[in-house]
Every structure is written in C-alpha cells, then in structure tokens.
Amino acid sequence: MSTTAQPVESAPPYVPRPEPTGFRRELTPTWLAASVLVDGHRPPQLHGRFHAAYLGCTTGLTPVVVAAVHPEAQIWAWDWRPTEIRILRELRDELGLDNLEVHERPFLPTMLGPELQDLVVIEGVVDTIEPGLRHELFTSLGRSLRPGGAVCITYRTTVGWAEIVPVHRLVRHIASRGHGNANEVATTACDFIARLRDGGATYLADRPVVSAWIDELLTKSPAHVVHHYLDRELRPASHAQVAHAMAAIGCSFVNQADFADVEVDLSAMPIVRGLIDRAATHVLRESLKDLAVRRATRMDVFMLGAQSLDEHEHRVALSNLSLARLDGAQPGTNDAPAPDRVPRSPSELRRLLRSGQMHPYRMDAIPPAVTSIARAVDARSALGNGLRIVPELGTALPARTSDPSKGTSS
Amino acid sequence: MTSWQSLGPPGLGNDWSDGYVVDVPYTEPISTELNPTWLSMVLVLHGQPPLDRSRSLVWADLGCGSGAQACVVAAANPDIEVWGCDYNPAHVDRAQELAIRSGLPNCSFSEASFERLATDQMVGPSEIDVAVVYGVYSWISEQNQRALVSFLRQRLRPGGIVVVSYELGTGWASMEPLAELMRLMATADGRRSDHAFPDVAAALTELASSGARYFPIGRNEERQLGTLREADPQYAAHEYLGGHFRPLSFEDVSRSMRDARCQYIGGINATDHIRAYWASAGLAELLMSRDPMAQQMIRDLASQRMLRNDIFRRGHRVLTAGEVDAHLDRLLIAGLGIPFRDEPVAVPTGEVALAPEQYEPLVAEVQVGPLGLADLSVIHPDWTRADCVIALSVLAEAGYAAPIATDSCEEAVAATRRLNRILVKEAVRGANHGALASPILSGALFSDFCEMLALDARWNRAPYDSPELLARDAWNLLTAQGRHVIERGARVGDDATALSILKERAARALDRSRSTLPGLSVS
C-alpha cells in the first residue's frame, strides 16, 4: 500500500509555524460573538457589563485592547510566565485601564476572576503547560463559566506538531546544556540540529515536515527561537482531547473562531469527503478535516449551553450583522456607512472575514469613555506594531488600514 | 489529577475501563529477552552485576496481560517468586488459570490498578528484584505512569532492575493522530473492538490514499499503516485503540525512573553495549560529544527508532574490568536450531551484516553444544577477546543462540513440561502462542505453529516424520481455524507461498525436535 498519493493541487512544503504572540482580532468579544452567529448559533452576550478572562496573554495586547474598547466590562488576565505578567501589568498601569485585573500568581485560583465569566479565552496554554496545571485549568474553567458563556481555546495540533516534538525535545535539551546567554545557546542548539541532519540522522532528513521546520528554524533570530521554542514546552493537543475535556465541564463545540474550514477544499478529496459525510460525531468530522488539510493550529469555540439557530433565525440574525470593509476598495467613514446591500451566504461571510476583507461591527453601542481611552492608547503608541484602536469594531487594526466602511451581511 | 482524559474505549458496558481496551483480551506475547539468563548476560555486557541467583528473587510483571510470560519465568525458575498484576480481570483470570493448571506454586497474580499498587501495601510483594513493564508504559495515562513510578520507588529493592518497553515518538509520531482517529471510529462503530477494527483499518487505509495532506507520513509509520488490514484484530485493538496511547521519549521515561531512584543501564538488546552500532560514521562524533541523555535521544532520531526496551537499576554499581571478565568467562550460549542465513542482523539502530566466513562456522558449532568465549577464540584464533564478546552478542541478538543456565533443576524441567503441554494444546486449538518454556534458557524459546503441532503429535499421537505431512496438516488446521501464515509480521496472501513457507518451517521443526528441543529440555 502506498500513502504517497498527492493532492491534485500540488501542496507547498508544509512548515508548522508557531502561533503569533501579538494581538489577535479573532479573540475579541466582537469577533467571537459574530463568528458564533455566522456559524449558526446564538452568540454569547458580550456587551455592557460582561466579564471576560484571558489566559496565556503573552504580550498582553489582546486583553489590553479588549479592556480599552469595553470599559464597562471586567477583564481578568493571567499567564503562567512571570515576564508576561509583568509586561501586561506595566501596560495596564500606563494606560490606566482600571477594568483590567491581572492575576499575578503562577498558579490558578479556584475561580477565574471575581465573577462568573461570559467569555474565557485560553491562548497557547493547553499545548504548553504540564498536565497537572492543565487539569487545574479545566477545573477552574468549569467553576467559572456562566451558562451561555463561551470559551475560545487556541492550540497547536498533534496533526501539525507531533512529528516536531522529538526534535523540539532535543533542541531544548541541547540548549539546557549550553553555555552563554539564551540567544547563544539557541544558536548552538539550532546549529547542532542542522549538523545532525546533515550527518544523516534519518528522522531529521527523511521527514519533509521535520526538515522544513528545521530550515525555518535556521532562518529565525535567536530571540525568536528562545521565545517560541526554548521557553515553551511543546505538548500538541487534538481536537478530540480538547473537546472531551470541555464536554466534561458541560461545554459543547460551536465553531472555529478563525473560520479555518474556509481552507478545507474537499473537491479533490472525494474519499475524505465521504468519510466526513458519514462521520457519526462532530469530533470525528473535525479530526478528519484536520488530517485532510494537515491543520497545525486550532482556535476552537465552545459554549456552556450552546443554542443552534434555526434557518429563519439565522437568516434574520445575519441580516442584522453589520460588517466593515477593510480592503480599502470602498473607503468611507464611520458616519456614512457604505450602501452595501449584497446578500451574503454564511460561507461567503466566512471567506470574507477570514481573508481580512471584512470585520464585524460590535453589536452594542460604543460607550462614551472608549474614545478618550483609544486616543490615549494611540497617542502613546502603546500597542506597538503600528496598531491603533478601532472602537466601532471592538478591535485594533494596523495603522495602514483604511477606516472601516459599513455594510450589512443580509 | 489527570492529564487529557481518556476518550473512552470502544465497546459496551466498559465504563470501568478507564480508557483501556477491555472488551477483548490481549494476545499473549512472550519475550525471550526477559529470560533471567538473558538479563544477566546483558547486565554484565553493560558492566553491571548480573541478577543475584544465590538467593530467591522476586519478579514482578506489572501489566502482565494474560500471564503467559510470568508463567514461563515461574516454570523455568522455581526459585524465583513471580507475581503479576493487571487491571483487566479477564487477563488475571486467565493468568491464574494457567498458573494453576501448570502447577506453578511460585506464581501468583492480582487484579489491581497502578494507583492501587501505589497506595495499598497489602497488594503485591513488599520487595521486588526484577520489575517488568512490557507493552504497558505507552498505553497508560500519565496519572498511572506516576502511580507506577511511585510503586517502584516503594518496592524495588536496592540493586533491583526495571525493564521497561515503550513506543517512541521517533518511530510513531505521525501515527499518534491516526491512532486517535481509529479510536474515534471504533467508538462510533459500537461493536466489540476486534470486530470493529478491520473496518476501521480499511477506512484508514482509504484515507491514506485519498490525497489528504497529512500523508505521506514517516517511513516506519507508513509500514505500520500498510500492515493494519492484515493485523490480528485482537492484538491490533490493544495496540491502537487504547484511550491513553502516547508515544514517549527516552527523556520522559528516564526522568520518571529517576523519580523511582533508578538509573539507566542500557538497552535489553544483546548488542546495545557495542557503541560502534549506535550510529553511522557521519553521526558518531556528534553523538559521542554529548551527554548520555542527548546520546540516547540522538540515537533514536538517527534511526527513527520505534521501540525501546530499557533497563534501569536502583543502585548503579559498576563492575571492574576484571569482574566483567570473570562473569563473561562463565557465560555459555546454546544454539537454538536456526541455520545460518546470509542476512543482516537487526540492531536497535539499523542493521549489521555478518561475514559468512566468520559467522557460519560459529552458528554451526553452537548447534552442536554450548559455547563460551574461550570456544569462540579457538574457532577464530585471530580474534581478540573483544571480537569474541561482539560475536557472542551478535549470535544472541540474531536469534542463533541464547545464554543458558548451568544449574537448572528437575523441578524446573517438570514445571516447564507441564506448562508447555498446555501451551501446545492451546496453540493447536487456535491460540496464538509463539513461545515455549525451557529450563535451560531459564525462560522462553520461540516456537512456531508447525513446531507446536509436531510436539503435540509426539506427545499425544504418533510423531511426524515427513515435513510435507506436517506442513499439510498445519495448513489444514490454520485454514479451518480462519488463521493465516504470518511472515515478518505480515499475513502471507497467496496460498502457494504460504504453503511453501510452512514446508520450510515444518522441516526446521522436525530438525529442532530431534536435537535442539530435547537439548533445551523443552521436549
């Protein structure tokens, strides 16, 4: 039997890449509520005085932006790494974001934040922390989520990363025995791996995924290697594992916040499509899709008490969803929405949102305080990376992006 | 505290299973590497004291399955107190029955989880000399791994060893998502695991050729995938459908064993002590420049190794060169009735070719009578002592010979005979046994279906004198039982080839039954 059949469309060499560590639009309440709606479920109530928890806040940009654009909400943030916590605390204090509470302990409290949470975002945590802490995390999550609340979990998948794990272990081990500062040992470790591959270590040379990852590693700065690979364990997870853990605390899978299924073109894979069509459970379907496209990361949304919309409800809800064009094709202003009345199906919406051509408008009115906070943030260039706050969209956008023009999804 | 929770086993009414496949018993593998004489030989080759046979040893088979391995060790070594435990009551039931029917007073079993072993001092022996963790560690939850380590920390005697086998990410990594998919499919199927498995394997094979971008996968995994449809469903269900399966690394296991105050000694393979076999010339310098942990990790990556069988010891007492020599001078290996084949020998990190002019005479000679290092140097007077040690190791690794006990007793002969008669009868009736017990080897000897059929005839009817007749009867029995001829781990598809293989095996079986098996006190 051969497993070397290639897809009709020639696939580029596959390189698993680390998740971005900066701000992520898909993790804001505005985007998450819209994505749940687009995928046919009643969205969580994420406006006014809601509560949200951000775990694994990395550079802290996402919870900072969310706290800035939702001043009436209470945002609670935690990371298991002290450096990340310090960065987040300093950013919060500089911007005076009183509604952002930072949990400054390496361990998790029994409850995530002082109140039940309407939204919990867990970014790059479950695929990194050791199993004991992961167990604590899910236990705390089960205690902390309000019925109707949503959880978004991002993680590196076993499909994308399992083959990297043995190499990553060796990289970390070699680095741990190295001399010099972090950047120097990172360089030494990467060079050693390259020499092993050149010397004929077959795991490194024969596996295209592994070899491509090493090539990628060699192009990166030592600081990148330290941040993404030496400072973090690699414990990729599967959708089945995450969904099972969430089911144990009563949550069911709703969708992928980043509409990753847009990339799943099964037209050249009739066998896979048949298997997916016949799959008895959503977990099996998701697992098959991950294998079909070799999906390396996931951004799963679960809800405690998810409600599917019927066709009519879905159509009405979508017609009320306001969208902004971000592609600059129809520049406009917030005061003069573009008269875009083109009816769009959920699949077209997913494609437009995933591609970054459109962004959902927030579903609630903009609180008065937001504008001054946003000005303060932008004035300090506090977000770095050329990001600026866009209150109407409940997010931050690259400064070069045109002002959003408004449309509806119909 | 749990890690990722079990995804649940296939089958109905198994809520107590904790993720393990319990609706169908595991097959009954028996390994010759777990013979006490083999372990002693390997320990000495690694520069360690052998098992101390001057006193009664306590042997613990942790996750013993159906107990065949434990019974073989108990039968061949009446002075060893053997205890096995397993989580699956069906396994323990079978194990107890086999021990009782074989009349093995030194063999007992308990139904217990590793968590219970770690917390209940009343279960199992208070002190253990040899702990065997075979075909278990990669299939249990991290919680149970910790419990197992805690048990070892409490019970392993200073100087005691742990023999642990585990699947490695370097050979299994890309099977991990596929094994999970199989588990999900089998669970959705709802039938008994071994009944669902063939359809699951077919679906996976289909997926592999569908254009899904996950493929191609690693070469070892691809080989695994290629044999799925022909795999024994009973075996494969346990191999692939367990809810906790996870390939591990040497680093994982050695760290765990460190928590049990145990240190890595070496692999269980007879050639593992030969560093020239560790890596290709291109990697040797890189490998040797690193610390011991890195060396093992690099070895595994270099060869995409799938499985490790490691020995850890509580108390790393290094023998002097003189002590090693003294032990090796007493070591004898006996032939196993396998004629020389001009084929490379598999070693953990690849293959080594054997020069026929050097090894053919050795293989011929060891079939005549036991050989020691001194005998090897007589056959090859130009060899150094180190050459002789390597040759002895290679002969054992290749399956031509195995170390023997020089003091086996009548009690062991009688016990192995009782056990072998049961194993042979079961094999003829359809059980997948692949080994018998030998008091001379202090444990197992590989034996195939033809040989067991020949022994059954000799013991209960008229002995075969024609290989053709034996092969024909073997073929008829296998066919009637819905079984197949397996060659190099795969089912032989066409009948003519299968028959031809059976004829070869039948000839060897009759040959072995004349001299080798009596010499090893198997018959």
Contacts between the chains, C-beta under 8 A, distances in Angstrom:
chain1	res1	chain2	res2	distance
A	1	B	205	6.1
A	1	B	208	7.1
A	1	B	209	7.3
A	1	B	225	7.1
A	1	B	226	4.6
A	1	B	229	8.0
A	2	B	209	6.8
A	3	B	208	4.0
A	3	B	209	6.5
A	3	B	215	4.5
A	3	B	216	5.1
A	3	B	217	6.3
A	3	B	222	5.3
A	3	B	225	6.1
A	3	B	226	7.9
A	4	B	215	7.2
A	4	B	216	4.8
A	5	B	208	7.8
A	5	B	209	4.9
A	5	B	210	7.0
A	5	B	211	5.5
A	5	B	215	6.9
A	6	B	211	6.8
A	7	B	211	4.2
A	7	B	212	7.8
A	7	B	213	6.1
A	8	B	211	6.8
A	11	B	213	5.5
A	14	B	213	7.2
A	131	B	1	7.4
A	131	B	2	7.4
A	131	B	3	3.4
A	131	B	4	7.5
A	131	B	142	5.2
A	132	B	1	5.2
A	134	B	3	6.8
A	134	B	4	7.7
A	135	B	1	5.1
A	135	B	2	5.5
A	135	B	3	7.0
A	157	B	177	7.8
A	158	B	176	5.3
A	158	B	177	4.8
A	158	B	180	7.4
A	159	B	177	4.8
A	159	B	214	6.2
A	162	B	169	7.3
A	162	B	173	4.6
A	162	B	174	6.4
A	162	B	176	4.7
A	162	B	177	6.4
A	163	B	173	4.4
A	163	B	174	5.5
A	163	B	218	7.0
A	165	B	169	5.6
A	165	B	173	6.5
A	165	B	249	7.9
A	166	B	168	7.7
A	166	B	169	4.4
A	166	B	170	5.0
A	166	B	173	6.4
A	166	B	249	6.1
A	166	B	297	7.6
A	166	B	300	7.2
A	166	B	301	6.2
A	167	B	301	7.1
A	169	B	249	5.6
A	169	B	251	5.8
A	169	B	297	6.7
A	170	B	294	7.0
A	170	B	297	5.0
A	170	B	298	7.0
A	170	B	301	6.5
A	173	B	251	6.7
A	173	B	293	6.4
A	173	B	294	5.7
A	173	B	297	6.4
A	174	B	290	7.6
A	174	B	294	6.4
A	177	B	290	7.9
A	177	B	291	6.0
A	177	B	294	7.1
A	192	B	286	7.4
A	195	B	286	6.0
A	196	B	283	6.8
A	196	B	286	6.0
A	196	B	298	6.6
A	196	B	301	6.9
A	196	B	302	7.7
A	198	B	282	8.0
A	199	B	280	7.5
A	199	B	282	4.1
A	199	B	283	4.5
A	199	B	286	5.7
A	200	B	280	5.2
A	200	B	282	4.5
A	200	B	283	5.9
A	200	B	302	7.2
A	201	B	283	6.1
A	201	B	298	6.9
A	201	B	301	5.0
A	201	B	302	4.5
A	202	B	301	7.9
A	202	B	302	6.5
A	202	B	303	6.5
A	202	B	304	5.2
A	203	B	170	5.3
A	203	B	218	7.8
A	203	B	300	7.7
A	203	B	301	4.2
A	203	B	302	7.2
A	203	B	303	7.9
A	203	B	304	4.8
A	204	B	301	6.3
A	206	B	218	7.3
A	206	B	219	6.4
A	206	B	304	7.2
A	207	B	174	8.0
A	207	B	218	5.6
A	208	B	216	7.9
A	237	B	4	6.9
A	238	B	177	6.4
A	238	B	180	5.7
A	240	B	7	5.7
A	240	B	180	5.7
A	240	B	184	6.1
A	241	B	4	4.2
A	241	B	5	7.9
A	241	B	7	7.3
A	244	B	4	7.3
A	244	B	5	5.6
A	244	B	7	5.5
A	245	B	4	6.5
A	245	B	5	6.0
A	248	B	5	6.1
A	268	B	211	5.9
A	269	B	210	5.4
A	269	B	211	4.8
A	269	B	212	6.2
A	270	B	210	7.8
A	271	B	206	5.5
A	271	B	207	6.8
A	271	B	209	7.5
A	271	B	210	3.6
A	271	B	211	7.5
A	272	B	207	6.7
A	272	B	210	4.9
A	272	B	211	7.3
A	272	B	212	5.3
A	275	B	203	6.4
A	275	B	206	7.4
A	275	B	207	6.3
A	275	B	210	7.9
A	279	B	188	7.4
A	280	B	188	4.0
A	281	B	184	7.2
A	281	B	188	6.0
A	283	B	184	6.1
A	284	B	181	7.7
A	284	B	184	4.8
A	284	B	185	6.8
A	284	B	188	6.0
A	287	B	177	7.4
A	287	B	180	6.9
A	287	B	181	5.4
A	287	B	184	6.0
A	288	B	181	7.2
A	288	B	207	7.6
A	290	B	177	7.4
A	290	B	214	8.0
A	291	B	177	6.4
A	291	B	178	7.8
A	291	B	181	6.9
A	291	B	207	6.9
A	291	B	212	5.2
A	291	B	213	7.9
A	291	B	214	4.2
A	292	B	212	4.6
A	292	B	213	6.5
A	292	B	214	7.3
A	293	B	213	5.5
A	294	B	212	7.9
A	294	B	213	4.2
A	294	B	214	5.0
